[in-house]
Amino acid sequence: MRRVPWFAALRVLLVGLTALAVGAAVLYAKGEEGGREDSARHSLPGTTRPTSGPDPALPTGSPVLAEAEIRATPPQLMAITTSSVPDETVRRVAGLKGVRKAAAVDGGTVHIAGNPLQLLAVDPATFRSWTPQPVAEHPEVWSALSRGELVADADTVRRLGMNLGAQYQVDGGPRLRLAASAALGLPAVDGLISADLGRSFGFSPGVVVLIHGGSPDARRVKRVLGAKAHVLAVQPEKREKTTREKAGKATKTGAKTGGGTRPGGGGTGQGLVGRPESYLELYRRSAGVCPGLSWSVLAAIGQVESGHGRNNGPSSAGALGPMQFMPATWKTYGVDGDGDGKADIWSAYDAVPSAAKYLCANGAAKGGEKLRKAVWFYNHSWDYVNRVLGLAEAYARAYS
């Protein structure tokens, strides 16, 4: 891999602000914390997940992603330095008026086909809150980093014509798989890799400082960090545009969530099932997509596949979301269940009615052996069929 010294990367940044990459380090906050693979499966949803036995109790909470509980606190300022920032200095920045938290992260440059990419090398657990809320809520972004893969900024993917899922040769180094793209909202940042991968690349430790607060003063930050630090504003309007217009662009590899939306698109907030406040009501409304299909079958699949959204994957087979769809199947059967204008494989509001659509296409509404065969199509295992239908009976009894 051809490495470029961080000061050279900084020069590139100052001239053209072309790219950047960071790795997470220590977080200093003031006040509150800011922050089974089935060999028989083809392009089918789901992967069988062992359960402890029929449990007919449905979750009482809202069927939303557990990741939505993450409180995103993106930075208002980003400082780039020519040398590592000591922990004590980061603490001083965090203690400034108007600053609530600060973190120093690693940064470096790699070249792919001669194109420089400035990357942040991050620890997913500590960096997640520094991203816009839609990015923080997308599991595949953070799973990709944990697997040692590349997450590129959405603008960089478009600018360089990169393809999700493709392997890219780092000049003089290893190949990197582009596993996801996300609208990071950070100026000049081309993407993210894991902190471990950044160290193997020889990235400069602690040369980027992120600052979050009510109204942090860039001049005070610069005085603490020194004259050679360059403090950049993370423009609020850009963050808002990123959040609003690119929420669905934290794209999972191959999991294009287009198709299956209602005619007219637009996002009315209603969709096929709306946004019911409980899993019970979501399963019941979604069964209406396939008249004749019992909601209890959907509930049983939801438990076996993800524990009603508690384990959304990706599975070892590549299945995604609360109903564990394979991306190729989602492309055909994914629907916009809540009317927000997109079919999101990670959203229970979209995934459950999509499962009903898929089951219906395989004859589930006819009951009997047709239903058994439809569930078998969901996962090529008769043990799986027996588990699902047995659990469905338990749900039907419990909620009759």
C-alpha distance (Angstrom), angle and dihedral (degrees) to the residues before:
residue distance angle dihedral
M1 . . .
R2 3.76 . .
R3 3.77 108.7 .
V4 3.75 126.7 -159.2
P5 3.81 119.1 -153.6
W6 3.77 111.6 -110.5
F7 3.80 92.2 -117.7
A8 3.80 88.2 57.7
A9 3.77 89.6 49.3
L10 3.78 87.9 50.4
R11 3.80 89.7 53.6
V12 3.80 88.6 53.3
L13 3.78 88.9 49.2
L14 3.79 93.5 51.8
V15 3.79 92.9 47.8
G16 3.76 101.0 42.5
L17 3.80 108.2 -6.9
T18 3.76 87.0 -132.7
A19 3.81 105.0 159.1
L20 3.74 148.9 -22.3
A21 3.81 141.9 -176.4
V22 3.75 132.2 -162.9
G23 3.78 142.7 -165.8
A24 3.74 123.2 -152.1
A25 3.77 121.9 -111.5
V26 3.78 134.4 160.1
L27 3.80 121.6 -15.2
Y28 3.77 120.7 -146.6
A29 3.77 117.0 -170.2
K30 3.76 132.3 -178.2
G31 3.78 115.2 -143.9
E32 3.81 116.6 -16.6
E33 3.79 124.0 19.4
G34 3.79 107.5 -86.4
G35 2.25 104.9 -154.2
R36 32.73 168.0 11.0
E37 3.64 113.7 -167.2
D38 3.90 110.1 -143.7
S39 3.80 111.8 -151.6
A40 3.82 90.0 -158.1
R41 3.79 92.9 57.3
H42 3.77 116.4 104.7
S43 3.80 121.5 169.6
L44 3.77 89.4 -25.8
P45 3.78 130.4 128.0
G46 3.72 123.7 -109.9
T47 3.70 140.0 23.5
T48 3.75 122.0 -130.5
R49 3.78 112.2 -103.2
P50 3.80 119.0 -168.5
T51 3.78 114.8 -115.9
S52 3.76 129.5 -164.9
G53 3.81 90.4 -122.2
P54 3.80 138.1 -72.1
D55 3.78 111.2 -28.9
P56 3.79 109.0 176.4
A57 3.79 93.7 -171.0
L58 3.81 111.2 110.4
P59 3.81 121.4 -154.4
T60 3.78 112.9 -90.2
G61 3.78 94.6 -149.1
S62 3.79 130.7 85.8
P63 3.84 115.5 -74.3
V64 3.76 95.2 -115.4
L65 3.79 130.6 127.6
A66 3.76 113.5 -79.3
E67 3.79 85.2 -136.8
A68 3.80 88.9 66.0
E69 3.80 87.3 75.9
I70 3.79 88.9 71.3
R71 3.76 110.8 107.5
A72 3.78 107.7 -136.9
T73 3.79 115.4 -149.8
P74 3.82 106.2 176.8
P75 3.80 118.4 -166.1
Q76 3.77 124.3 -96.0
L77 3.81 91.6 -161.4
M78 3.80 134.8 30.9
A79 3.78 121.1 -165.7
I80 3.82 124.2 -161.8
T81 3.77 119.8 -160.3
T82 3.78 136.0 -176.4
S83 3.81 95.1 -128.7
S84 3.78 138.7 30.6
V85 3.78 115.0 -70.7
P86 3.84 111.4 -131.1
D87 3.77 118.9 -123.4
E88 3.79 91.1 -116.3
T89 3.80 90.7 56.5
V90 3.79 91.4 50.8
R91 3.80 88.6 51.9
R92 3.81 89.4 52.2
V93 3.80 90.2 52.5
A94 3.81 90.2 49.4
G95 3.81 88.6 53.1
L96 3.79 95.7 55.0
K97 3.78 120.3 113.4
G98 3.79 110.7 -88.6
V99 3.82 93.2 18.3
R100 3.80 120.0 112.5
K101 3.78 100.9 175.0
A102 3.79 141.2 -4.8
A103 3.79 134.8 -168.7
A104 3.79 134.7 -170.5
V105 3.80 116.2 -142.3
D106 3.78 137.0 -178.9
G107 3.79 122.3 -101.6
G108 3.76 137.1 -171.6
T109 3.76 148.2 146.2
V110 3.78 132.3 -108.9
H111 3.79 128.4 179.4
I112 3.79 124.3 -135.1
A113 3.80 114.2 -173.0
G114 3.78 87.5 -19.1
N115 3.81 94.0 -53.2
P116 3.82 114.4 123.4
L117 3.78 116.2 -131.5
Q118 3.78 117.8 -167.3
L119 3.77 107.1 -151.5
L120 3.75 138.2 -173.2
A121 3.80 113.9 -139.9
V122 3.78 105.9 -146.5
D123 3.77 145.2 177.6
P124 3.84 103.3 -126.0
A125 3.79 93.0 -145.6
T126 3.80 94.9 57.6
F127 3.81 100.9 29.3
R128 3.81 98.1 50.4
S129 3.78 95.2 86.1
W130 3.81 90.7 54.7
T131 3.82 91.9 68.7
P132 3.82 129.3 78.8
Q133 3.80 113.2 -82.0
P134 3.85 95.8 -106.0
V135 3.81 89.7 53.9
A136 3.80 93.2 45.1
E137 3.82 89.0 53.3
H138 3.83 96.4 52.9
P139 3.82 108.7 93.6
E140 3.80 96.1 -163.2
V141 3.79 92.9 64.2
W142 3.78 90.6 59.1
S143 3.81 95.4 37.7
A144 3.81 88.6 53.9
L145 3.79 91.9 53.7
S146 3.80 90.7 48.0
R147 3.82 88.8 53.6
G148 3.80 91.3 53.5
E149 3.81 94.7 -108.0
L150 3.79 132.5 135.1
V151 3.79 125.3 -96.7
A152 3.80 109.5 -166.3
D153 3.76 128.4 -162.3
A154 3.80 111.0 -104.1
D155 3.81 92.3 -121.6
T156 3.81 91.2 52.7
V157 3.80 91.3 51.1
R158 3.80 90.0 53.9
R159 3.79 94.9 42.1
L160 3.80 94.7 51.8
G161 3.81 97.0 33.1
M162 3.80 92.3 -121.8
N163 3.81 122.0 173.6
L164 3.78 125.4 -137.3
G165 3.78 112.2 -117.6
A166 3.80 93.0 23.0
Q167 3.80 123.8 127.6
Y168 3.80 114.9 -126.1
Q169 3.79 124.3 -161.5
V170 3.78 113.2 -131.1
D171 3.79 108.3 -141.2
G172 3.80 105.7 -99.6
G173 3.79 91.8 -5.3
P174 3.80 145.1 69.6
R175 3.78 129.6 -53.8
L176 3.79 117.9 -93.6
R177 3.79 123.8 -153.7
L178 3.79 114.7 -139.0
A179 3.80 97.7 -137.4
A180 3.80 101.4 168.2
S181 3.77 144.5 -2.1
A182 3.77 125.9 -142.8
A183 3.78 137.8 177.5
L184 3.78 96.3 -115.1
G185 3.78 96.7 178.5
L186 3.82 93.4 -145.0
P187 3.82 119.0 129.1
A188 3.80 114.0 -111.0
V189 3.81 93.9 -4.3
D190 3.81 110.7 135.7
G191 3.77 97.0 -176.4
L192 3.76 152.7 -50.0
I193 3.78 136.3 -92.0
S194 3.78 130.5 174.2
A195 3.78 120.7 -80.5
D196 3.82 90.1 -119.2
L197 3.80 91.6 53.8
G198 3.78 90.3 47.1
R199 3.79 90.7 54.9
S200 3.81 90.6 51.2
F201 3.80 87.7 53.1
G202 3.78 91.2 51.5
F203 3.79 95.7 -114.9
S204 3.79 117.6 178.5
P205 3.81 110.5 -100.7
G206 3.77 120.9 -125.0
V207 3.81 98.6 -5.7
V208 3.80 96.8 131.3
V209 3.79 121.6 62.4
L210 3.79 121.6 -164.5
I211 3.79 118.5 -157.6
H212 3.79 127.0 -164.4
G213 3.77 126.4 -177.3
G214 3.76 147.7 110.2
S215 3.79 97.8 -78.1
P216 3.81 111.5 -15.8
D217 3.79 114.1 -168.2
A218 3.82 111.5 -126.9
R219 3.81 91.8 -156.5
R220 3.79 92.9 56.4
V221 3.79 91.0 46.7
K222 3.80 89.9 52.1
R223 3.79 92.2 49.6
V224 3.80 90.3 54.8
L225 3.80 95.2 44.6
G226 3.79 95.7 42.6
A227 3.77 138.5 -112.0
K228 3.80 94.0 -70.6
A229 3.81 92.4 60.0
H230 3.79 116.5 101.1
V231 3.81 112.4 -149.7
L232 3.80 116.2 -156.9
A233 3.79 126.6 -168.5
V234 3.78 116.9 -127.1
Q235 3.76 95.8 -142.4
P236 3.82 113.3 -128.1
E237 3.78 92.2 -145.4
K238 3.80 90.2 54.9
R239 3.81 91.2 49.5
E240 3.80 91.0 49.8
K241 3.81 91.9 48.5
T242 3.78 89.4 47.2
T243 3.78 91.6 51.6
R244 3.79 95.5 43.3
E245 3.78 103.0 40.7
K246 3.79 102.5 28.7
A247 3.79 102.9 37.7
G248 3.77 91.4 118.6
K249 3.79 94.1 44.8
A250 3.78 95.5 88.3
T251 3.75 80.9 100.0
K252 3.78 121.8 -165.4
T253 3.77 115.6 -136.8
G254 3.76 108.0 -82.3
A255 3.79 91.2 -15.4
K256 3.76 98.7 119.8
T257 3.74 103.9 174.8
G258 3.75 96.9 -158.1
G259 3.77 121.9 116.3
G260 3.75 129.7 50.3
T261 3.78 94.2 63.3
R262 3.75 120.6 135.8
P263 3.82 117.6 -90.1
G264 3.74 109.3 -87.8
G265 3.85 94.7 27.7
G266 3.77 107.2 -159.1
G267 3.79 97.9 126.3
T268 3.80 111.0 -101.2
G269 3.79 94.7 179.8
Q270 3.81 91.6 -118.3
G271 3.81 109.6 75.8
L272 3.78 120.4 150.8
V273 3.78 97.4 -40.8
G274 3.79 107.1 3.3
R275 3.80 118.4 -146.3
P276 3.83 107.3 -54.3
E277 3.78 116.6 -167.3
S278 3.81 96.9 -126.5
Y279 3.78 139.2 40.9
L280 3.80 90.1 -122.8
E281 3.79 92.0 59.5
L282 3.82 91.9 42.0
Y283 3.81 92.0 54.4
R284 3.82 91.1 45.4
R285 3.80 94.3 50.1
S286 3.80 92.3 44.1
A287 3.80 91.4 54.2
G288 3.81 85.5 64.4
V289 3.80 88.0 70.1
C290 3.81 85.7 69.8
P291 3.84 109.6 34.5
G292 3.78 107.8 -147.1
L293 3.81 95.0 31.8
S294 3.79 114.9 112.5
W295 3.78 116.6 -126.2
S296 3.80 87.3 -135.9
V297 3.82 90.4 70.2
L298 3.79 90.1 56.9
A299 3.79 90.1 47.0
A300 3.81 91.0 50.7
I301 3.81 91.9 50.5
G302 3.79 89.4 47.0
Q303 3.80 91.2 55.5
V304 3.80 96.3 44.3
E305 3.79 94.7 45.0
S306 3.79 102.8 43.6
G307 3.79 111.1 -11.7
H308 3.82 88.4 -103.6
G309 3.78 94.8 -50.8
R310 3.80 98.4 -37.4
N311 3.83 93.5 113.7
N312 3.78 110.0 29.7
G313 3.79 98.2 167.8
P314 2.88 143.6 177.4
S315 3.79 88.9 -127.6
S316 3.78 122.8 -149.0
A317 3.82 87.0 -98.3
G318 3.81 91.8 53.0
A319 3.81 98.0 -104.3
L320 3.80 114.3 153.4
G321 3.77 140.4 -158.7
P322 3.81 137.3 11.5
M323 3.83 93.2 -50.5
Q324 3.84 92.5 38.6
F325 3.79 101.0 -125.6
M326 3.76 122.3 -178.0
P327 3.81 107.9 -124.6
A328 3.83 93.9 -119.4
T329 3.80 90.9 54.6
W330 3.78 91.8 45.5
K331 3.76 90.3 54.9
T332 3.84 88.5 63.3
Y333 3.79 102.7 33.0
G334 3.79 106.2 26.3
V335 3.81 113.7 118.9
D336 3.78 137.0 -173.3
G337 3.78 99.0 -112.8
D338 3.80 100.2 174.5
G339 3.80 99.3 38.1
D340 3.80 97.6 -117.4
G341 3.81 91.3 133.9
K342 3.79 99.5 -102.1
A343 3.80 139.3 73.1
D344 3.80 104.3 -128.7
I345 3.80 116.7 -167.1
W346 3.82 89.4 -157.2
S347 3.81 95.6 53.8
A348 3.80 118.8 91.4
Y349 3.81 88.8 -152.5
D350 3.81 88.9 63.1
A351 3.81 101.2 29.3
V352 3.82 98.8 54.6
P353 3.83 96.7 53.2
S354 3.81 87.8 42.3
A355 3.80 88.7 56.8
A356 3.81 88.8 51.2
K357 3.81 89.7 51.3
Y358 3.80 91.4 50.1
L359 3.80 93.8 47.6
C360 3.81 90.8 47.5
A361 3.80 91.7 52.4
N362 3.80 87.1 57.6
G363 3.81 95.1 50.5
A364 3.82 102.4 -95.3
A365 3.81 93.3 141.6
K366 3.82 90.8 66.4
G367 3.80 92.4 65.3
G368 3.78 127.0 -154.9
E369 3.79 115.4 58.7
K370 3.80 90.5 -8.3
L371 3.79 89.1 60.9
R372 3.78 91.8 47.5
K373 3.80 90.1 51.1
A374 3.81 92.0 47.9
V375 3.81 91.1 53.4
W376 3.80 88.1 47.0
F377 3.79 88.5 56.0
Y378 3.80 88.0 54.7
N379 3.79 87.7 60.2
H380 3.79 123.2 -0.1
S381 3.79 96.3 -125.2
W382 3.80 128.6 101.6
D383 3.80 88.8 -157.1
Y384 3.79 86.4 58.4
V385 3.83 90.4 50.2
N386 3.79 92.3 51.0
R387 3.80 92.0 47.2
V388 3.81 93.2 49.7
L389 3.80 96.4 45.5
G390 3.79 92.6 44.7
L391 3.77 90.4 52.2
A392 3.83 90.2 45.6
E393 3.80 89.4 58.0
A394 3.79 89.6 51.3
Y395 3.81 91.0 51.8
A396 3.80 91.7 47.8
R397 3.79 91.3 52.8
A398 3.78 94.3 45.3
Y399 3.81 94.4 49.3
S400 3.81 101.5 32.8
